[in-house]
Amino acid sequence: MALVLALVQIGVPTATVPATVKAQDAEGLIVIITPSHDNPFFKAEADSAEAAAQDLGYE
């Protein structure tokens, strides 16, 4: 979880989206928002965050 939080804290812009799913329906779900994957840094960041989230049991 620390890795995912660290990746989020590096300044990746995020948007607030109104919640349309009840909290109990969203358990185990995480959303990773990154800039374009044309940039190898952001692609590696997204891949690492996805792998860490899956290791922690998120979808």
PDB file of N, H, CA, C and O in Angstrom:
ATOM      1  N   MET A   1       0.821  -1.185   0.000  1.00  0.00           N
ATOM      2  CA  MET A   1       0.000   0.000   0.000  1.00  0.00           C
ATOM      3  C   MET A   1       0.869   1.254   0.000  1.00  0.00           C
ATOM      4  O   MET A   1       0.519   2.257  -0.622  1.00  0.00           O
ATOM      5  N   ALA A   2       1.992   1.196   0.693  1.00  0.00           N
ATOM      6  H   ALA A   2       2.276   0.381   1.198  1.00  0.00           H
ATOM      7  CA  ALA A   2       2.881   2.349   0.739  1.00  0.00           C
ATOM      8  C   ALA A   2       3.384   2.699  -0.652  1.00  0.00           C
ATOM      9  O   ALA A   2       3.522   3.877  -0.983  1.00  0.00           O
ATOM     10  N   LEU A   3       3.662   1.682  -1.477  1.00  0.00           N
ATOM     11  H   LEU A   3       3.550   0.725  -1.209  1.00  0.00           H
ATOM     12  CA  LEU A   3       4.123   1.932  -2.842  1.00  0.00           C
ATOM     13  C   LEU A   3       3.050   2.654  -3.637  1.00  0.00           C
ATOM     14  O   LEU A   3       3.344   3.615  -4.348  1.00  0.00           O
ATOM     15  N   VAL A   4       1.815   2.202  -3.523  1.00  0.00           N
ATOM     16  H   VAL A   4       1.576   1.422  -2.945  1.00  0.00           H
ATOM     17  CA  VAL A   4       0.719   2.836  -4.255  1.00  0.00           C
ATOM     18  C   VAL A   4       0.557   4.269  -3.784  1.00  0.00           C
ATOM     19  O   VAL A   4       0.396   5.171  -4.606  1.00  0.00           O
ATOM     20  N   LEU A   5       0.595   4.501  -2.472  1.00  0.00           N
ATOM     21  H   LEU A   5       0.726   3.769  -1.803  1.00  0.00           H
ATOM     22  CA  LEU A   5       0.474   5.857  -1.956  1.00  0.00           C
ATOM     23  C   LEU A   5       1.644   6.718  -2.397  1.00  0.00           C
ATOM     24  O   LEU A   5       1.462   7.892  -2.720  1.00  0.00           O
ATOM     25  N   ALA A   6       2.836   6.153  -2.417  1.00  0.00           N
ATOM     26  H   ALA A   6       2.984   5.200  -2.155  1.00  0.00           H
ATOM     27  CA  ALA A   6       4.006   6.902  -2.855  1.00  0.00           C
ATOM     28  C   ALA A   6       3.865   7.301  -4.316  1.00  0.00           C
ATOM     29  O   ALA A   6       4.230   8.415  -4.692  1.00  0.00           O
ATOM     30  N   LEU A   7       3.351   6.420  -5.129  1.00  0.00           N
ATOM     31  H   LEU A   7       3.055   5.515  -4.824  1.00  0.00           H
ATOM     32  CA  LEU A   7       3.176   6.734  -6.541  1.00  0.00           C
ATOM     33  C   LEU A   7       2.135   7.823  -6.734  1.00  0.00           C
ATOM     34  O   LEU A   7       2.273   8.671  -7.616  1.00  0.00           O
ATOM     35  N   VAL A   8       1.105   7.803  -5.920  1.00  0.00           N
ATOM     36  H   VAL A   8       0.993   7.115  -5.203  1.00  0.00           H
ATOM     37  CA  VAL A   8       0.063   8.819  -6.029  1.00  0.00           C
ATOM     38  C   VAL A   8       0.591  10.170  -5.563  1.00  0.00           C
ATOM     39  O   VAL A   8       0.188  11.204  -6.096  1.00  0.00           O
ATOM     40  N   GLN A   9       1.477  10.180  -4.587  1.00  0.00           N
ATOM     41  H   GLN A   9       1.804   9.340  -4.154  1.00  0.00           H
ATOM     42  CA  GLN A   9       1.957  11.423  -4.005  1.00  0.00           C
ATOM     43  C   GLN A   9       3.024  12.126  -4.835  1.00  0.00           C
ATOM     44  O   GLN A   9       3.444  13.223  -4.468  1.00  0.00           O
ATOM     45  N   ILE A  10       3.475  11.542  -5.930  1.00  0.00           N
ATOM     46  H   ILE A  10       3.134  10.651  -6.228  1.00  0.00           H
ATOM     47  CA  ILE A  10       4.545  12.192  -6.696  1.00  0.00           C
ATOM     48  C   ILE A  10       4.031  13.314  -7.584  1.00  0.00           C
ATOM     49  O   ILE A  10       4.805  13.939  -8.308  1.00  0.00           O
ATOM     50  N   GLY A  11       2.746  13.570  -7.532  1.00  0.00           N
ATOM     51  H   GLY A  11       2.117  13.063  -6.943  1.00  0.00           H
ATOM     52  CA  GLY A  11       2.211  14.695  -8.270  1.00  0.00           C
ATOM     53  C   GLY A  11       1.413  14.314  -9.491  1.00  0.00           C
ATOM     54  O   GLY A  11       1.199  15.152 -10.366  1.00  0.00           O
ATOM     55  N   VAL A  12       0.976  13.101  -9.578  1.00  0.00           N
ATOM     56  H   VAL A  12       1.150  12.421  -8.866  1.00  0.00           H
ATOM     57  CA  VAL A  12       0.148  12.691 -10.702  1.00  0.00           C
ATOM     58  C   VAL A  12      -1.202  13.373 -10.555  1.00  0.00           C
ATOM     59  O   VAL A  12      -1.868  13.203  -9.534  1.00  0.00           O
ATOM     60  N   PRO A  13      -1.617  14.140 -11.552  1.00  0.00           N
ATOM     61  CA  PRO A  13      -2.901  14.831 -11.428  1.00  0.00           C
ATOM     62  C   PRO A  13      -4.058  13.842 -11.369  1.00  0.00           C
ATOM     63  O   PRO A  13      -4.086  12.845 -12.090  1.00  0.00           O
ATOM     64  N   THR A  14      -4.998  14.140 -10.501  1.00  0.00           N
ATOM     65  H   THR A  14      -4.975  14.949  -9.915  1.00  0.00           H
ATOM     66  CA  THR A  14      -6.175  13.291 -10.390  1.00  0.00           C
ATOM     67  C   THR A  14      -7.412  14.159 -10.452  1.00  0.00           C
ATOM     68  O   THR A  14      -7.356  15.364 -10.210  1.00  0.00           O
ATOM     69  N   ALA A  15      -8.510  13.543 -10.772  1.00  0.00           N
ATOM     70  H   ALA A  15      -8.555  12.563 -10.969  1.00  0.00           H
ATOM     71  CA  ALA A  15      -9.788  14.241 -10.832  1.00  0.00           C
ATOM     72  C   ALA A  15     -10.729  13.610  -9.827  1.00  0.00           C
ATOM     73  O   ALA A  15     -10.688  12.405  -9.577  1.00  0.00           O
ATOM     74  N   THR A  16     -11.572  14.444  -9.260  1.00  0.00           N
ATOM     75  H   THR A  16     -11.606  15.422  -9.463  1.00  0.00           H
ATOM     76  CA  THR A  16     -12.579  13.931  -8.345  1.00  0.00           C
ATOM     77  C   THR A  16     -13.810  13.585  -9.164  1.00  0.00           C
ATOM     78  O   THR A  16     -14.344  14.420  -9.895  1.00  0.00           O
ATOM     79  N   VAL A  17     -14.243  12.363  -9.034  1.00  0.00           N
ATOM     80  H   VAL A  17     -13.809  11.685  -8.441  1.00  0.00           H
ATOM     81  CA  VAL A  17     -15.402  11.884  -9.777  1.00  0.00           C
ATOM     82  C   VAL A  17     -16.489  11.556  -8.768  1.00  0.00           C
ATOM     83  O   VAL A  17     -16.220  10.898  -7.763  1.00  0.00           O
ATOM     84  N   PRO A  18     -17.712  12.005  -9.021  1.00  0.00           N
ATOM     85  CA  PRO A  18     -18.787  11.685  -8.077  1.00  0.00           C
ATOM     86  C   PRO A  18     -18.936  10.174  -7.923  1.00  0.00           C
ATOM     87  O   PRO A  18     -18.884   9.432  -8.904  1.00  0.00           O
ATOM     88  N   ALA A  19     -19.119   9.735  -6.700  1.00  0.00           N
ATOM     89  H   ALA A  19     -19.161  10.337  -5.903  1.00  0.00           H
ATOM     90  CA  ALA A  19     -19.264   8.298  -6.425  1.00  0.00           C
ATOM     91  C   ALA A  19     -20.610   7.816  -6.938  1.00  0.00           C
ATOM     92  O   ALA A  19     -21.654   8.376  -6.604  1.00  0.00           O
ATOM     93  N   THR A  20     -20.574   6.769  -7.757  1.00  0.00           N
ATOM     94  H   THR A  20     -19.726   6.314  -8.029  1.00  0.00           H
ATOM     95  CA  THR A  20     -21.810   6.184  -8.270  1.00  0.00           C
ATOM     96  C   THR A  20     -21.961   4.751  -7.809  1.00  0.00           C
ATOM     97  O   THR A  20     -22.916   4.073  -8.188  1.00  0.00           O
ATOM     98  N   VAL A  21     -21.028   4.281  -6.996  1.00  0.00           N
ATOM     99  H   VAL A  21     -20.252   4.831  -6.688  1.00  0.00           H
ATOM    100  CA  VAL A  21     -21.044   2.909  -6.499  1.00  0.00           C
ATOM    101  C   VAL A  21     -21.077   2.966  -4.980  1.00  0.00           C
ATOM    102  O   VAL A  21     -20.367   3.759  -4.361  1.00  0.00           O
ATOM    103  N   LYS A  22     -21.899   2.125  -4.392  1.00  0.00           N
ATOM    104  H   LYS A  22     -22.476   1.480  -4.894  1.00  0.00           H
ATOM    105  CA  LYS A  22     -21.941   2.065  -2.934  1.00  0.00           C
ATOM    106  C   LYS A  22     -20.607   1.549  -2.413  1.00  0.00           C
ATOM    107  O   LYS A  22     -19.930   0.769  -3.083  1.00  0.00           O
ATOM    108  N   ALA A  23     -20.237   1.982  -1.231  1.00  0.00           N
ATOM    109  H   ALA A  23     -20.786   2.616  -0.687  1.00  0.00           H
ATOM    110  CA  ALA A  23     -18.943   1.603  -0.657  1.00  0.00           C
ATOM    111  C   ALA A  23     -18.779   0.094  -0.565  1.00  0.00           C
ATOM    112  O   ALA A  23     -17.702  -0.424  -0.858  1.00  0.00           O
ATOM    113  N   GLN A  24     -19.825  -0.625  -0.164  1.00  0.00           N
ATOM    114  H   GLN A  24     -20.701  -0.204   0.074  1.00  0.00           H
ATOM    115  CA  GLN A  24     -19.687  -2.077  -0.020  1.00  0.00           C
ATOM    116  C   GLN A  24     -19.506  -2.753  -1.379  1.00  0.00           C
ATOM    117  O   GLN A  24     -18.928  -3.837  -1.450  1.00  0.00           O
ATOM    118  N   ASP A  25     -19.988  -2.133  -2.454  1.00  0.00           N
ATOM    119  H   ASP A  25     -20.457  -1.252  -2.396  1.00  0.00           H
ATOM    120  CA  ASP A  25     -19.803  -2.691  -3.794  1.00  0.00           C
ATOM    121  C   ASP A  25     -18.387  -2.443  -4.318  1.00  0.00           C
ATOM    122  O   ASP A  25     -17.934  -3.139  -5.227  1.00  0.00           O
ATOM    123  N   ALA A  26     -17.697  -1.469  -3.759  1.00  0.00           N
ATOM    124  H   ALA A  26     -18.066  -0.903  -3.021  1.00  0.00           H
ATOM    125  CA  ALA A  26     -16.382  -1.077  -4.260  1.00  0.00           C
ATOM    126  C   ALA A  26     -15.236  -1.699  -3.471  1.00  0.00           C
ATOM    127  O   ALA A  26     -14.076  -1.381  -3.736  1.00  0.00           O
ATOM    128  N   GLU A  27     -15.521  -2.566  -2.518  1.00  0.00           N
ATOM    129  H   GLU A  27     -16.463  -2.824  -2.302  1.00  0.00           H
ATOM    130  CA  GLU A  27     -14.441  -3.177  -1.744  1.00  0.00           C
ATOM    131  C   GLU A  27     -13.506  -3.949  -2.670  1.00  0.00           C
ATOM    132  O   GLU A  27     -13.956  -4.694  -3.540  1.00  0.00           O
ATOM    133  N   GLY A  28     -12.216  -3.765  -2.477  1.00  0.00           N
ATOM    134  H   GLY A  28     -11.850  -3.159  -1.771  1.00  0.00           H
ATOM    135  CA  GLY A  28     -11.232  -4.468  -3.291  1.00  0.00           C
ATOM    136  C   GLY A  28     -11.009  -3.837  -4.651  1.00  0.00           C
ATOM    137  O   GLY A  28     -10.363  -4.435  -5.511  1.00  0.00           O
ATOM    138  N   LEU A  29     -11.533  -2.638  -4.859  1.00  0.00           N
ATOM    139  H   LEU A  29     -12.057  -2.153  -4.160  1.00  0.00           H
ATOM    140  CA  LEU A  29     -11.385  -1.953  -6.141  1.00  0.00           C
ATOM    141  C   LEU A  29     -10.514  -0.720  -5.937  1.00  0.00           C
ATOM    142  O   LEU A  29     -10.712   0.040  -4.989  1.00  0.00           O
ATOM    143  N   ILE A  30      -9.552  -0.529  -6.829  1.00  0.00           N
ATOM    144  H   ILE A  30      -9.391  -1.147  -7.598  1.00  0.00           H
ATOM    145  CA  ILE A  30      -8.704   0.657  -6.781  1.00  0.00           C
ATOM    146  C   ILE A  30      -8.567   1.182  -8.207  1.00  0.00           C
ATOM    147  O   ILE A  30      -8.521   0.405  -9.161  1.00  0.00           O
ATOM    148  N   VAL A  31      -8.503   2.492  -8.343  1.00  0.00           N
ATOM    149  H   VAL A  31      -8.541   3.123  -7.569  1.00  0.00           H
ATOM    150  CA  VAL A  31      -8.363   3.123  -9.655  1.00  0.00           C
ATOM    151  C   VAL A  31      -7.005   3.815  -9.697  1.00  0.00           C
ATOM    152  O   VAL A  31      -6.649   4.567  -8.790  1.00  0.00           O
ATOM    153  N   ILE A  32      -6.262   3.553 -10.750  1.00  0.00           N
ATOM    154  H   ILE A  32      -6.551   2.942 -11.487  1.00  0.00           H
ATOM    155  CA  ILE A  32      -4.948   4.169 -10.935  1.00  0.00           C
ATOM    156  C   ILE A  32      -5.052   5.095 -12.143  1.00  0.00           C
ATOM    157  O   ILE A  32      -5.325   4.646 -13.255  1.00  0.00           O
ATOM    158  N   ILE A  33      -4.834   6.380 -11.921  1.00  0.00           N
ATOM    159  H   ILE A  33      -4.612   6.745 -11.017  1.00  0.00           H
ATOM    160  CA  ILE A  33      -4.928   7.361 -13.001  1.00  0.00           C
ATOM    161  C   ILE A  33      -3.526   7.899 -13.264  1.00  0.00           C
ATOM    162  O   ILE A  33      -2.888   8.454 -12.369  1.00  0.00           O
ATOM    163  N   THR A  34      -3.053   7.734 -14.489  1.00  0.00           N
ATOM    164  H   THR A  34      -3.571   7.284 -15.217  1.00  0.00           H
ATOM    165  CA  THR A  34      -1.725   8.222 -14.858  1.00  0.00           C
ATOM    166  C   THR A  34      -1.815   8.960 -16.188  1.00  0.00           C
ATOM    167  O   THR A  34      -2.747   8.738 -16.961  1.00  0.00           O
ATOM    168  N   PRO A  35      -0.854   9.833 -16.455  1.00  0.00           N
ATOM    169  CA  PRO A  35      -0.806  10.492 -17.761  1.00  0.00           C
ATOM    170  C   PRO A  35      -0.549   9.472 -18.878  1.00  0.00           C
ATOM    171  O   PRO A  35      -0.449   8.271 -18.626  1.00  0.00           O
ATOM    172  N   SER A  36      -0.447   9.953 -20.072  1.00  0.00           N
ATOM    173  H   SER A  36      -0.528  10.928 -20.277  1.00  0.00           H
ATOM    174  CA  SER A  36      -0.255   9.114 -21.253  1.00  0.00           C
ATOM    175  C   SER A  36       0.879   8.114 -21.077  1.00  0.00           C
ATOM    176  O   SER A  36       1.944   8.449 -20.559  1.00  0.00           O
ATOM    177  N   HIS A  37       0.637   6.893 -21.512  1.00  0.00           N
ATOM    178  H   HIS A  37      -0.228   6.621 -21.933  1.00  0.00           H
ATOM    179  CA  HIS A  37       1.659   5.848 -21.426  1.00  0.00           C
ATOM    180  C   HIS A  37       2.655   5.933 -22.581  1.00  0.00           C
ATOM    181  O   HIS A  37       3.507   5.057 -22.729  1.00  0.00           O
ATOM    182  N   ASP A  38       2.554   6.977 -23.397  1.00  0.00           N
ATOM    183  H   ASP A  38       1.862   7.689 -23.276  1.00  0.00           H
ATOM    184  CA  ASP A  38       3.564   7.211 -24.429  1.00  0.00           C
ATOM    185  C   ASP A  38       4.909   7.549 -23.782  1.00  0.00           C
ATOM    186  O   ASP A  38       5.968   7.302 -24.359  1.00  0.00           O
ATOM    187  N   ASN A  39       4.850   8.112 -22.586  1.00  0.00           N
ATOM    188  H   ASN A  39       3.990   8.312 -22.116  1.00  0.00           H
ATOM    189  CA  ASN A  39       6.053   8.428 -21.826  1.00  0.00           C
ATOM    190  C   ASN A  39       6.438   7.180 -21.031  1.00  0.00           C
ATOM    191  O   ASN A  39       5.645   6.718 -20.211  1.00  0.00           O
ATOM    192  N   PRO A  40       7.623   6.624 -21.248  1.00  0.00           N
ATOM    193  CA  PRO A  40       8.023   5.384 -20.567  1.00  0.00           C
ATOM    194  C   PRO A  40       7.996   5.482 -19.038  1.00  0.00           C
ATOM    195  O   PRO A  40       7.724   4.490 -18.363  1.00  0.00           O
ATOM    196  N   PHE A  41       8.273   6.659 -18.491  1.00  0.00           N
ATOM    197  H   PHE A  41       8.494   7.465 -19.040  1.00  0.00           H
ATOM    198  CA  PHE A  41       8.233   6.822 -17.037  1.00  0.00           C
ATOM    199  C   PHE A  41       6.828   6.572 -16.509  1.00  0.00           C
ATOM    200  O   PHE A  41       6.650   5.831 -15.542  1.00  0.00           O
ATOM    201  N   PHE A  42       5.827   7.188 -17.140  1.00  0.00           N
ATOM    202  H   PHE A  42       5.972   7.790 -17.925  1.00  0.00           H
ATOM    203  CA  PHE A  42       4.459   7.040 -16.659  1.00  0.00           C
ATOM    204  C   PHE A  42       3.924   5.634 -16.905  1.00  0.00           C
ATOM    205  O   PHE A  42       3.110   5.137 -16.126  1.00  0.00           O
ATOM    206  N   LYS A  43       4.374   4.985 -17.985  1.00  0.00           N
ATOM    207  H   LYS A  43       5.035   5.388 -18.618  1.00  0.00           H
ATOM    208  CA  LYS A  43       3.960   3.601 -18.223  1.00  0.00           C
ATOM    209  C   LYS A  43       4.532   2.695 -17.140  1.00  0.00           C
ATOM    210  O   LYS A  43       3.824   1.835 -16.615  1.00  0.00           O
ATOM    211  N   ALA A  44       5.804   2.879 -16.801  1.00  0.00           N
ATOM    212  H   ALA A  44       6.378   3.577 -17.227  1.00  0.00           H
ATOM    213  CA  ALA A  44       6.420   2.080 -15.738  1.00  0.00           C
ATOM    214  C   ALA A  44       5.746   2.356 -14.399  1.00  0.00           C
ATOM    215  O   ALA A  44       5.545   1.441 -13.600  1.00  0.00           O
ATOM    216  N   GLU A  45       5.402   3.601 -14.160  1.00  0.00           N
ATOM    217  H   GLU A  45       5.565   4.344 -14.810  1.00  0.00           H
ATOM    218  CA  GLU A  45       4.704   3.970 -12.924  1.00  0.00           C
ATOM    219  C   GLU A  45       3.356   3.256 -12.834  1.00  0.00           C
ATOM    220  O   GLU A  45       3.017   2.698 -11.791  1.00  0.00           O
ATOM    221  N   ALA A  46       2.596   3.273 -13.914  1.00  0.00           N
ATOM    222  H   ALA A  46       2.871   3.727 -14.762  1.00  0.00           H
ATOM    223  CA  ALA A  46       1.287   2.619 -13.926  1.00  0.00           C
ATOM    224  C   ALA A  46       1.423   1.110 -13.768  1.00  0.00           C
ATOM    225  O   ALA A  46       0.663   0.494 -13.021  1.00  0.00           O
ATOM    226  N   ASP A  47       2.379   0.517 -14.459  1.00  0.00           N
ATOM    227  H   ASP A  47       2.997   1.018 -15.065  1.00  0.00           H
ATOM    228  CA  ASP A  47       2.587  -0.937 -14.355  1.00  0.00           C
ATOM    229  C   ASP A  47       2.972  -1.339 -12.927  1.00  0.00           C
ATOM    230  O   ASP A  47       2.485  -2.341 -12.405  1.00  0.00           O
ATOM    231  N   SER A  48       3.842  -0.556 -12.310  1.00  0.00           N
ATOM    232  H   SER A  48       4.238   0.259 -12.734  1.00  0.00           H
ATOM    233  CA  SER A  48       4.268  -0.849 -10.937  1.00  0.00           C
ATOM    234  C   SER A  48       3.118  -0.689  -9.950  1.00  0.00           C
ATOM    235  O   SER A  48       2.947  -1.510  -9.048  1.00  0.00           O
ATOM    236  N   ALA A  49       2.338   0.359 -10.120  1.00  0.00           N
ATOM    237  H   ALA A  49       2.477   1.026 -10.853  1.00  0.00           H
ATOM    238  CA  ALA A  49       1.198   0.583  -9.229  1.00  0.00           C
ATOM    239  C   ALA A  49       0.162  -0.522  -9.390  1.00  0.00           C
ATOM    240  O   ALA A  49      -0.412  -0.986  -8.404  1.00  0.00           O
ATOM    241  N   GLU A  50      -0.079  -0.944 -10.625  1.00  0.00           N
ATOM    242  H   GLU A  50       0.388  -0.567 -11.425  1.00  0.00           H
ATOM    243  CA  GLU A  50      -1.036  -2.027 -10.868  1.00  0.00           C
ATOM    244  C   GLU A  50      -0.561  -3.331 -10.227  1.00  0.00           C
ATOM    245  O   GLU A  50      -1.349  -4.037  -9.597  1.00  0.00           O
ATOM    246  N   ALA A  51       0.707  -3.647 -10.384  1.00  0.00           N
ATOM    247  H   ALA A  51       1.347  -3.073 -10.896  1.00  0.00           H
ATOM    248  CA  ALA A  51       1.251  -4.876  -9.796  1.00  0.00           C
ATOM    249  C   ALA A  51       1.172  -4.834  -8.270  1.00  0.00           C
ATOM    250  O   ALA A  51       0.816  -5.828  -7.637  1.00  0.00           O
ATOM    251  N   ALA A  52       1.502  -3.692  -7.685  1.00  0.00           N
ATOM    252  H   ALA A  52       1.791  -2.884  -8.200  1.00  0.00           H
ATOM    253  CA  ALA A  52       1.440  -3.558  -6.226  1.00  0.00           C
ATOM    254  C   ALA A  52       0.004  -3.686  -5.733  1.00  0.00           C
ATOM    255  O   ALA A  52      -0.249  -4.324  -4.711  1.00  0.00           O
ATOM    256  N   ALA A  53      -0.929  -3.085  -6.452  1.00  0.00           N
ATOM    257  H   ALA A  53      -0.723  -2.567  -7.282  1.00  0.00           H
ATOM    258  CA  ALA A  53      -2.338  -3.168  -6.058  1.00  0.00           C
ATOM    259  C   ALA A  53      -2.836  -4.608  -6.136  1.00  0.00           C
ATOM    260  O   ALA A  53      -3.552  -5.064  -5.245  1.00  0.00           O
ATOM    261  N   GLN A  54      -2.466  -5.322  -7.188  1.00  0.00           N
ATOM    262  H   GLN A  54      -1.885  -4.952  -7.912  1.00  0.00           H
ATOM    263  CA  GLN A  54      -2.881  -6.722  -7.316  1.00  0.00           C
ATOM    264  C   GLN A  54      -2.270  -7.578  -6.210  1.00  0.00           C
ATOM    265  O   GLN A  54      -2.930  -8.476  -5.688  1.00  0.00           O
ATOM    266  N   ASP A  55      -1.029  -7.310  -5.853  1.00  0.00           N
ATOM    267  H   ASP A  55      -0.493  -6.581  -6.278  1.00  0.00           H
ATOM    268  CA  ASP A  55      -0.388  -8.046  -4.758  1.00  0.00           C
ATOM    269  C   ASP A  55      -1.115  -7.824  -3.437  1.00  0.00           C
ATOM    270  O   ASP A  55      -1.121  -8.690  -2.562  1.00  0.00           O
ATOM    271  N   LEU A  56      -1.733  -6.642  -3.306  1.00  0.00           N
ATOM    272  H   LEU A  56      -1.729  -5.938  -4.016  1.00  0.00           H
ATOM    273  CA  LEU A  56      -2.462  -6.313  -2.082  1.00  0.00           C
ATOM    274  C   LEU A  56      -3.920  -6.756  -2.129  1.00  0.00           C
ATOM    275  O   LEU A  56      -4.671  -6.539  -1.178  1.00  0.00           O
ATOM    276  N   GLY A  57      -4.319  -7.377  -3.240  1.00  0.00           N
ATOM    277  H   GLY A  57      -3.709  -7.552  -4.013  1.00  0.00           H
ATOM    278  CA  GLY A  57      -5.668  -7.921  -3.334  1.00  0.00           C
ATOM    279  C   GLY A  57      -6.699  -7.021  -3.984  1.00  0.00           C
ATOM    280  O   GLY A  57      -7.896  -7.306  -3.930  1.00  0.00           O
ATOM    281  N   TYR A  58      -6.245  -5.930  -4.602  1.00  0.00           N
ATOM    282  H   TYR A  58      -5.273  -5.699  -4.646  1.00  0.00           H
ATOM    283  CA  TYR A  58      -7.177  -5.054  -5.304  1.00  0.00           C
ATOM    284  C   TYR A  58      -7.379  -5.550  -6.721  1.00  0.00           C
ATOM    285  O   TYR A  58      -6.547  -6.280  -7.260  1.00  0.00           O
ATOM    286  N   GLU A  59      -8.506  -5.142  -7.329  1.00  0.00           N
ATOM    287  H   GLU A  59      -9.181  -4.549  -6.891  1.00  0.00           H
ATOM    288  CA  GLU A  59      -8.816  -5.538  -8.706  1.00  0.00           C
ATOM    289  C   GLU A  59      -8.055  -4.668  -9.678  1.00  0.00           C
ATOM    290  O   GLU A  59      -8.180  -4.842 -10.890  1.00  0.00           O
TER     291      GLU A  59
END
